[in-house]
């Protein structure tokens, strides 16, 4: 049974923490953008419904 050489398992150093932080930040930003887009879409939808109602009257 061969042991995994230490080079294949990098120690968790500050670089890996930074990488993890960047990944989490990217995930957070993309989720926030999706939520913001959904809210924008809802606002536009409500506004267009409101406008259509006014145009009909």
Phi, psi and omega in degrees: 000122183271133176279146179290127178297146184299338181293330181281342179244089182293141178292148179285100178251189179299328180296317180291324176298318179296317179299316179298317179298315180299318180296314180298318180297317180297316179298315181298316181295317182293322177295317179300319179296319179297317180296316180298319179297319179298316179296317178300315181300317180296317179298314180297320180297313180296317181297319181291323176298317179299315180295316181298320179299319181290324180292321180295324183282000000 
